[in-house]
Amino acid sequence: MSRPPLDALDVSRIRQIDESMRGHVEELLRSTAAGADRGRLLQRLKGLDSDMHHHFEMEEQGGFLDGALAHDPRLSAMAADLLRQHPMLSHDLKQLITTVENAPAEPAWRATFAEQLHGFINRLVEHERAENRLVQDAYHDDIGEVD
Ligand SMILES: [Fe+2]
């Protein structure tokens, strides 16, 4: 199995995600590329898990999607889809933690982990982008009606 190149993930896209999660994500990418020990990876993964949990909780408890939907109820199906991604992303991150916790002594697990990590970060970034886009669309249409 070949290790995915680090540039497979466009690092500039990470700016799309919340600041509380970005530090963990950047450090995870650096640590993974540098072959950091499992303890360090686990610490960062658990930090990201905790930040992501709080971030999702804020969004779900009457967060910014509600404001956007009040402006444009037509986007509600898309918003519901995005909120359904939260438990899936949480599950993916828990899987990554399990991968590192159960990693065998030989280094072969690192290639799988790097691949899974990049896939997860891409999904997380895409999720956040879609939410931001939904909010922009809701207000953009609103402004359009005023014009
Ligand atoms: Fe979200």
Residues whose N, C-alpha, C, O or C-beta is under 5 A from the ligand:
A	BS01	LIG	E59
